[in-house]
Amino acid sequence: MTSCTYVADNAVSHDDDADSQGQTERTIWVLSDIHVMAPELLNDQYQANDATKDPKLLLYCTEILDKLVDDALNAKPDMMLITGDLTERGDQKSHKLVANTLGKLVSEGIKVVVIPGNHDLDNADGSTSPQQFAELYKDLGFNMAYAKDEASLSYACEPFDGLVLLCIDTTTGSIGDTTMKWMLDETDKAHEKGKQVVVMQHHNVMEHYDGKSSLQKENVLKNYEEVADKMTKNGIHLVFSGHAHMLDIAQYREKLEAGIDSLVEVETGSLLTYPNGWRIIKVNGNFKKWNVSTQYIKSIPSIADVSKVSYQLYKDALPDIMKNHIDAFWPVFDSYRSVLTDSNLPEDILPTNIEDFRAWFMESMGEQMCKGFLLHIAGNENNNPEAAVLKTEFKEGMENMVHKRLVENNVDEENTNMLMLFVTATHEVLFKPKVESLLTDTNQVDTDLSSSTDDLNVELNIGK
């Protein structure tokens, strides 16, 4: 079965040349969501991030990419994987810049494998078609392909003898039936030859906290449960993804049968958004042991402390980001309105439309939600003392925001008490599990649901 052992921060130790069986160890860098824009396209709209409410360091995107490439040229990893959103708007100028910059690595013998993200195709004037994308990045994965899917830009390659990498195109937000069949067929063929199979794709293939498929549904595959189930049962046990701009490791558990290995997803954040991290992985010769560590962009010529600047930018943008997540709660909230009718209370005591609900929720709970997401995107939120405080603040905040509304509308004590009991029950059933999953990181690799594992530095052992 897939197992997870804990590794202390920056304490991953390896023989540089070989594993215990005398097989060559490989070093793989995993990046995601580099969101490059060619300098000439950074117009007035992008000159001030507050104008777009965008938490990305777009003005410094090429500088950050250059920093990563220079570091890679010095460190000389065996391979670099980039799981989509290579550009911000999918224009050809930016794609050519990315391809040329990454080409420096290929020229030095470092394998580079890329897939498109939702930002990369047909997004703007001068946008890039799937065919153009494959041509632009022919030296960055596509020419390594020994099999290609006719229905998408998905392809299979074998960067190292014994390791099959399935590069899955999820730009539509789902994996279609044709691509699914192709992916599983290629998996079966690889397994028949005794090869390990690993997937890289842009979208998440599972919820990294309970409720992510509703709160952040755009980040998870539309058919994620079906895909995760089929991957798992067909012997795919490790997926690299991005898209959500978070550093998190999660495990798919649902529908697992006895004797079937689980599926682990290593999600990598964006280089342009807090906490500006990427992965360095040491994998042994038979591709069963994957030691994951996390590195960060700490400084670039234009910014001495990238983390500080990036954190503030994200914090400033979060209130607008949170509004979309709050909107996901509206249908559920509105469905409980019958409680007011049963109590002979006017329905407008509580918000009656999504705009009022959003404003009311943000006024009372927005600060707590923003803090919670900042903890989650950085990883290892369960080890942060602030997470325990936030769990209590969420419950108290929800009770206070409803109670204040009732008092302002002169609701009598009996009805106030009845509604507050209802609010408490709703919190326990609806909100508490999601909040605790977000803040305690319980949807994780460790098989004990009462604990969680390290999102940042961990050893993963996967079956074949």
C-alpha positions as CSV (number, residue, x, y, z in Angstrom):
1,M,0.0,0.0,0.0
2,T,1.1,3.6,-0.5
3,S,2.8,4.7,2.7
4,C,4.1,8.0,4.0
5,T,7.0,8.6,6.4
6,Y,7.8,11.9,8.0
7,V,10.9,13.8,7.0
8,A,12.1,16.8,9.0
9,D,12.4,20.1,7.2
10,N,15.3,20.1,4.7
11,A,16.5,16.8,6.2
12,V,16.1,14.6,3.1
13,S,19.4,12.8,2.8
14,H,20.5,10.6,-0.2
15,D,23.5,9.0,-1.8
16,D,24.2,11.3,-4.8
17,D,24.9,8.4,-7.2
18,A,22.8,5.4,-6.3
19,D,20.2,4.0,-4.0
20,S,20.6,0.9,-1.8
21,Q,20.1,-1.4,-4.8
22,G,22.8,0.3,-6.8
23,Q,20.3,1.9,-9.1
24,T,20.7,5.5,-10.2
25,E,18.9,8.1,-8.2
26,R,17.2,10.9,-10.2
27,T,16.6,14.6,-9.3
28,I,13.3,16.1,-10.6
29,W,12.2,19.7,-10.2
30,V,8.4,20.2,-10.3
31,L,7.1,23.7,-11.0
32,S,3.6,25.0,-11.8
33,D,1.7,28.1,-12.8
34,I,4.6,30.3,-13.9
35,H,2.1,32.7,-15.7
36,V,4.6,34.5,-17.9
37,M,3.7,37.6,-19.9
38,A,6.0,39.0,-22.4
39,P,7.3,42.4,-21.1
40,E,5.7,44.3,-24.1
41,L,2.3,42.9,-23.1
42,L,2.4,44.1,-19.5
43,N,0.2,47.1,-20.3
44,D,-1.2,49.7,-17.9
45,Q,-3.8,47.2,-16.6
46,Y,-1.0,45.0,-15.3
47,Q,1.3,47.8,-14.1
48,A,-0.7,48.0,-10.8
49,N,-1.9,44.7,-9.4
50,D,-4.5,46.4,-7.2
51,A,-6.3,47.4,-10.4
52,T,-6.8,43.7,-11.4
53,K,-7.1,42.4,-7.8
54,D,-4.5,39.8,-8.9
55,P,-2.2,38.4,-6.2
56,K,0.4,37.3,-8.8
57,L,3.8,39.0,-9.2
58,L,3.1,39.5,-12.9
59,L,5.5,42.4,-13.2
60,Y,8.3,40.2,-12.3
61,C,7.3,37.0,-14.1
62,T,10.3,36.9,-16.5
63,E,12.7,37.8,-13.7
64,I,11.4,34.9,-11.6
65,L,11.6,32.4,-14.5
66,D,15.1,33.5,-15.3
67,K,16.0,33.0,-11.6
68,L,14.7,29.4,-11.7
69,V,16.4,28.6,-14.9
70,D,19.7,30.0,-13.7
71,D,19.4,27.9,-10.5
72,A,18.6,24.8,-12.5
73,L,21.6,25.4,-14.7
74,N,23.8,25.5,-11.6
75,A,22.1,22.5,-9.8
76,K,21.6,20.4,-13.0
77,P,18.6,18.3,-12.1
78,D,17.9,15.4,-14.3
79,M,14.4,16.7,-15.3
80,M,12.0,19.6,-14.8
81,L,8.3,19.2,-14.9
82,I,5.9,22.1,-15.3
83,T,2.2,21.3,-14.7
84,G,0.6,24.0,-16.8
85,D,-0.2,27.7,-16.9
86,L,3.1,28.5,-18.6
87,T,1.7,31.9,-19.6
88,E,-0.9,34.3,-18.2
89,R,-3.0,34.9,-21.4
90,G,-2.0,32.1,-23.8
91,D,-0.5,34.5,-26.4
92,Q,2.2,33.3,-28.7
93,K,4.7,36.0,-27.7
94,S,4.7,34.8,-24.1
95,H,4.8,31.1,-25.1
96,K,7.8,31.8,-27.4
97,L,9.6,33.6,-24.5
98,V,8.9,30.6,-22.2
99,A,10.0,28.0,-24.7
100,N,13.2,29.9,-25.5
101,T,14.1,30.4,-21.8
102,L,13.4,26.7,-20.9
103,G,15.3,25.7,-24.0
104,K,18.5,26.8,-22.2
105,L,18.0,23.8,-19.9
106,V,17.4,21.4,-22.8
107,S,20.7,22.6,-24.4
108,E,22.5,21.6,-21.2
109,G,21.0,18.1,-21.2
110,I,18.3,18.7,-18.6
111,K,15.0,17.1,-19.7
112,V,12.0,19.5,-19.6
113,V,8.4,18.2,-19.8
114,V,5.4,20.6,-20.0
115,I,1.7,20.4,-20.3
116,P,-0.9,23.2,-20.9
117,G,-3.0,24.8,-18.3
118,N,-6.3,26.7,-18.6
119,H,-4.4,30.0,-19.2
120,D,-2.4,28.6,-22.1
121,L,-4.7,28.0,-25.0
122,D,-7.1,30.3,-27.0
123,N,-7.3,33.0,-24.3
124,A,-6.5,36.3,-25.9
125,D,-5.7,38.2,-29.1
126,G,-2.8,36.3,-30.7
127,S,-3.8,33.3,-28.7
128,T,-2.2,29.8,-29.1
129,S,-4.0,26.9,-30.6
130,P,-3.4,23.3,-29.4
131,Q,-1.4,22.6,-32.5
132,Q,0.7,25.7,-32.1
133,F,1.3,24.8,-28.4
134,A,2.6,21.4,-29.3
135,E,4.9,22.9,-31.9
136,L,6.2,25.6,-29.7
137,Y,7.1,23.1,-27.0
138,K,8.2,20.3,-29.2
139,D,11.6,20.2,-27.5
140,L,10.0,20.4,-24.0
141,G,8.2,17.0,-23.9
142,F,6.2,16.6,-27.1
143,N,9.2,15.2,-29.1
144,M,9.8,12.7,-26.3
145,A,6.3,11.3,-26.7
146,Y,6.0,7.7,-27.8
147,A,2.2,7.9,-27.8
148,K,-0.3,10.7,-28.2
149,D,-4.0,11.1,-27.5
150,E,-6.0,12.1,-30.6
151,A,-8.6,13.9,-28.6
152,S,-6.3,16.2,-26.6
153,L,-2.7,17.3,-26.1
154,S,-2.1,14.4,-23.7
155,Y,0.9,12.3,-24.4
156,A,3.1,9.6,-22.9
157,C,6.8,9.6,-22.6
158,E,9.5,7.6,-20.9
159,P,12.1,10.1,-19.7
160,F,14.0,7.5,-17.8
161,D,14.1,3.7,-18.5
162,G,11.3,2.2,-16.4
163,L,9.4,5.4,-15.7
164,V,6.4,6.3,-17.9
165,L,5.1,9.8,-17.5
166,L,1.5,10.4,-18.7
167,C,1.1,14.1,-19.4
168,I,-2.6,14.7,-19.3
169,D,-4.3,17.7,-20.9
170,T,-7.0,19.0,-18.6
171,T,-7.6,22.4,-20.2
172,T,-11.3,21.7,-20.5
173,G,-11.6,21.2,-16.8
174,S,-12.3,17.5,-17.2
175,I,-10.9,14.3,-18.7
176,G,-13.1,13.1,-21.5
177,D,-14.0,9.5,-22.2
178,T,-11.7,9.2,-25.2
179,T,-8.7,10.6,-23.3
180,M,-9.6,8.5,-20.2
181,K,-9.5,5.3,-22.2
182,W,-6.3,6.3,-23.9
183,M,-4.7,7.1,-20.5
184,L,-5.8,3.8,-18.9
185,D,-4.7,1.8,-22.0
186,E,-1.2,3.4,-21.9
187,T,-1.1,2.6,-18.2
188,D,-1.9,-1.1,-18.8
189,K,0.7,-1.3,-21.6
190,A,3.4,0.2,-19.3
191,H,2.5,-2.1,-16.4
192,E,2.7,-5.2,-18.7
193,K,6.3,-4.2,-19.3
194,G,7.0,-3.7,-15.5
195,K,7.3,0.1,-15.7
196,Q,6.2,2.6,-13.1
197,V,3.5,5.1,-14.2
198,V,3.2,8.6,-12.9
199,V,0.8,11.4,-14.1
200,M,1.2,15.1,-14.4
201,Q,-1.8,17.4,-15.1
202,H,-2.9,20.9,-14.4
203,H,-6.2,20.4,-12.4
204,N,-6.5,18.7,-9.1
205,V,-7.7,15.1,-9.3
206,M,-9.1,15.1,-5.7
207,E,-10.3,17.5,-3.0
208,H,-7.4,18.7,-0.9
209,Y,-9.8,19.6,1.8
210,D,-13.4,18.6,2.3
211,G,-15.7,20.9,0.2
212,K,-13.0,22.1,-2.3
213,S,-15.1,20.8,-5.2
214,S,-17.8,23.3,-4.2
215,L,-15.8,26.2,-2.7
216,Q,-13.1,26.1,-5.4
217,K,-14.8,24.0,-8.0
218,E,-12.8,25.5,-10.9
219,N,-9.6,24.0,-9.4
220,V,-10.8,20.4,-9.3
221,L,-11.6,18.2,-12.3
222,K,-15.3,18.2,-13.0
223,N,-15.3,14.4,-13.0
224,Y,-12.5,14.2,-10.4
225,E,-14.1,11.3,-8.4
226,E,-14.5,9.1,-11.6
227,V,-10.9,10.0,-12.7
228,A,-9.4,9.3,-9.3
229,D,-11.2,6.1,-8.9
230,K,-10.1,4.8,-12.3
231,M,-6.6,5.9,-11.9
232,T,-6.3,4.2,-8.5
233,K,-7.9,0.9,-9.7
234,N,-5.7,0.8,-12.8
235,G,-2.5,1.2,-10.8
236,I,-1.7,4.9,-11.1
237,H,-0.6,6.0,-7.6
238,L,1.1,9.4,-8.0
239,V,-0.1,12.6,-9.7
240,F,1.7,15.9,-9.9
241,S,-0.7,18.9,-10.4
242,G,-1.0,22.7,-9.9
243,H,-3.7,25.2,-10.8
244,A,-4.9,26.0,-7.3
245,H,-1.6,27.9,-6.4
246,M,-1.3,25.9,-3.1
247,L,1.4,23.6,-1.6
248,D,-0.5,20.5,-0.5
249,I,-0.3,16.7,-0.6
250,A,-3.5,14.7,-0.5
251,Q,-4.6,11.1,-0.8
252,Y,-7.7,9.7,-2.6
253,R,-9.4,7.3,-0.2
254,E,-13.0,6.9,-1.4
255,K,-14.2,3.6,-2.9
256,L,-10.9,1.9,-2.2
257,E,-11.1,-1.8,-2.1
258,A,-8.9,-4.2,0.0
259,G,-5.6,-4.7,-1.6
260,I,-5.8,-1.7,-3.9
261,D,-3.1,0.9,-3.5
262,S,-4.1,4.5,-2.9
263,L,-3.6,7.6,-5.1
264,V,-1.4,10.5,-3.8
265,E,-1.5,13.9,-5.4
266,V,1.4,16.4,-5.0
267,E,0.0,19.8,-5.7
268,T,2.6,22.6,-6.4
269,G,1.9,26.3,-6.0
270,S,2.6,29.2,-8.3
271,L,6.0,30.8,-8.5
272,L,4.3,34.1,-8.7
273,T,2.0,33.9,-5.7
274,Y,2.6,33.4,-2.0
275,P,4.5,31.3,-0.8
276,N,6.3,31.1,-4.2
277,G,7.3,27.5,-3.9
278,W,8.3,24.6,-6.1
279,R,9.3,21.0,-5.5
280,I,12.7,19.2,-5.6
281,I,12.2,15.4,-5.7
282,K,14.8,12.6,-5.3
283,V,13.5,9.4,-6.7
284,N,15.3,6.0,-6.5
285,G,16.2,3.7,-9.3
286,N,13.0,1.6,-9.3
287,F,10.8,4.8,-9.0
288,K,9.1,3.6,-5.9
289,K,10.5,6.0,-3.3
290,W,9.9,9.7,-3.9
291,N,11.4,12.1,-1.5
292,V,9.7,15.5,-1.9
293,S,11.2,18.7,-0.6
294,T,10.0,22.3,-1.1
295,Q,12.0,25.3,-2.1
296,Y,11.1,29.0,-2.5
297,I,11.9,32.0,-4.6
298,K,13.4,34.1,-1.8
299,S,14.8,37.1,-3.8
300,I,15.2,38.4,-7.3
301,P,17.1,41.6,-8.4
302,S,14.0,43.7,-8.1
303,I,12.7,42.4,-4.8
304,A,14.9,41.6,-1.8
305,D,12.2,39.7,0.1
306,V,9.9,38.0,-2.3
307,S,7.9,36.3,0.4
308,K,7.1,39.5,2.3
309,V,5.9,41.3,-0.9
310,S,4.0,38.3,-2.2
311,Y,2.3,37.7,1.1
312,Q,1.0,41.3,1.3
313,L,-0.2,41.2,-2.3
314,Y,-2.1,38.0,-1.7
315,K,-3.6,39.3,1.6
316,D,-4.8,42.4,-0.2
317,A,-6.4,40.4,-3.0
318,L,-8.1,37.8,-0.8
319,P,-11.3,39.7,0.1
320,D,-12.2,39.7,-3.6
321,I,-11.1,36.1,-4.0
322,M,-13.2,35.1,-1.0
323,K,-16.4,36.5,-2.5
324,N,-16.5,33.8,-5.1
325,H,-16.1,31.1,-2.4
326,I,-18.8,32.6,-0.3
327,D,-21.1,32.6,-3.3
328,A,-20.8,28.8,-3.3
329,F,-22.5,28.7,0.1
330,W,-25.5,30.7,-1.0
331,P,-27.7,27.9,-2.4
332,V,-27.3,25.9,0.8
333,F,-28.0,28.9,3.0
334,D,-31.0,29.9,1.0
335,S,-32.4,26.4,1.2
336,Y,-32.8,26.8,5.0
337,R,-35.0,29.8,4.7
338,S,-38.1,27.6,5.4
339,V,-37.0,27.7,9.1
340,L,-37.9,31.4,9.1
341,T,-41.3,30.7,7.6
342,D,-42.0,28.0,10.1
343,S,-41.2,30.4,12.9
344,N,-43.6,33.1,11.5
345,L,-40.7,35.4,11.0
346,P,-40.2,37.6,7.9
347,E,-37.8,36.1,5.4
348,D,-35.8,39.4,5.0
349,I,-34.5,39.1,8.6
350,L,-31.6,37.3,6.9
351,P,-30.2,38.2,3.4
352,T,-32.6,37.4,0.6
353,N,-30.2,37.5,-2.3
354,I,-26.6,36.5,-3.0
355,E,-25.2,40.1,-3.1
356,D,-26.5,40.9,0.4
357,F,-25.4,37.5,1.7
358,R,-21.9,38.0,0.4
359,A,-21.6,41.5,1.9
360,W,-23.0,40.2,5.3
361,F,-20.7,37.2,5.4
362,M,-17.6,39.2,4.5
363,E,-18.3,41.9,7.1
364,S,-18.5,39.3,9.8
365,M,-16.3,36.4,8.7
366,G,-14.2,37.7,5.9
367,E,-11.1,38.2,8.0
368,Q,-11.2,34.7,9.4
369,M,-11.7,33.2,5.9
370,C,-8.8,35.1,4.5
371,K,-6.5,34.0,7.4
372,G,-7.6,30.3,6.9
373,F,-6.8,30.3,3.2
374,L,-3.4,32.0,3.7
375,L,-2.5,29.2,6.1
376,H,-3.8,26.5,3.7
377,I,-1.9,27.7,0.6
378,A,1.4,27.7,2.5
379,G,1.0,24.0,3.5
380,N,1.4,22.4,7.0
381,E,-1.4,24.5,8.3
382,N,-2.1,22.0,11.1
383,N,1.3,22.9,12.6
384,N,0.4,26.6,12.8
385,P,-1.0,27.7,16.3
386,E,-3.1,30.2,14.5
387,A,-5.2,27.4,13.0
388,A,-6.5,26.3,16.3
389,V,-7.5,29.8,17.2
390,L,-9.3,30.2,13.8
391,K,-11.4,27.1,14.3
392,T,-12.9,28.7,17.4
393,E,-13.2,32.1,15.7
394,F,-15.2,30.6,12.8
395,K,-17.8,29.2,15.2
396,E,-18.1,32.3,17.3
397,G,-18.1,34.6,14.3
398,M,-21.0,32.7,12.7
399,E,-23.0,32.8,15.9
400,N,-22.3,36.5,16.4
401,M,-23.2,37.6,12.8
402,V,-26.6,35.9,13.1
403,H,-27.3,37.1,16.6
404,K,-26.5,40.7,15.7
405,R,-28.9,40.6,12.8
406,L,-31.7,39.2,14.9
407,V,-31.1,41.9,17.6
408,E,-31.1,44.7,15.0
409,N,-34.5,43.4,13.7
410,N,-36.0,43.3,17.2
411,V,-36.6,39.5,17.1
412,D,-38.1,38.3,20.3
413,E,-36.0,36.2,22.7
414,E,-37.9,32.9,22.1
415,N,-37.4,33.1,18.3
416,T,-33.8,34.3,18.8
417,N,-32.9,31.3,21.0
418,M,-34.6,28.9,18.5
419,L,-32.7,30.3,15.5
420,M,-29.4,30.4,17.4
421,L,-29.8,26.7,18.1
422,F,-30.4,26.1,14.5
423,V,-27.3,28.1,13.6
424,T,-25.2,26.1,16.0
425,A,-26.5,22.8,14.5
426,T,-25.9,24.1,10.9
427,H,-22.4,25.0,11.8
428,E,-21.7,21.5,13.3
429,V,-23.1,19.8,10.2
430,L,-22.2,22.0,7.3
431,F,-19.3,24.4,8.2
432,K,-17.3,22.8,10.9
433,P,-16.2,19.7,8.9
434,K,-15.0,21.9,6.0
435,V,-13.2,24.4,8.3
436,E,-11.5,21.7,10.2
437,S,-10.4,19.9,7.1
438,L,-9.0,23.1,5.7
439,L,-7.2,24.1,9.0
440,T,-6.1,20.6,10.2
441,D,-5.1,19.3,6.8
442,T,-6.8,15.9,7.4
443,N,-7.3,14.9,3.8
444,Q,-3.7,13.8,3.7
445,V,-1.4,10.9,2.9
446,D,-1.3,9.5,6.4
447,T,-3.7,6.5,6.7
448,D,-4.7,7.7,10.2
449,L,-7.4,10.4,9.5
450,S,-6.8,11.9,13.0
451,S,-3.3,13.0,11.9
452,S,-1.8,14.6,8.9
453,T,1.5,14.5,7.1
454,D,4.0,17.0,5.9
455,D,3.0,19.0,2.8
456,L,6.5,20.3,2.2
457,N,9.1,17.7,3.0
458,V,8.0,14.0,2.9
459,E,8.9,10.6,1.6
460,L,6.3,8.8,-0.5
461,N,6.5,5.1,-1.2
462,I,4.3,4.0,-4.1
463,G,3.6,0.6,-5.5
464,K,4.1,-0.7,-9.0
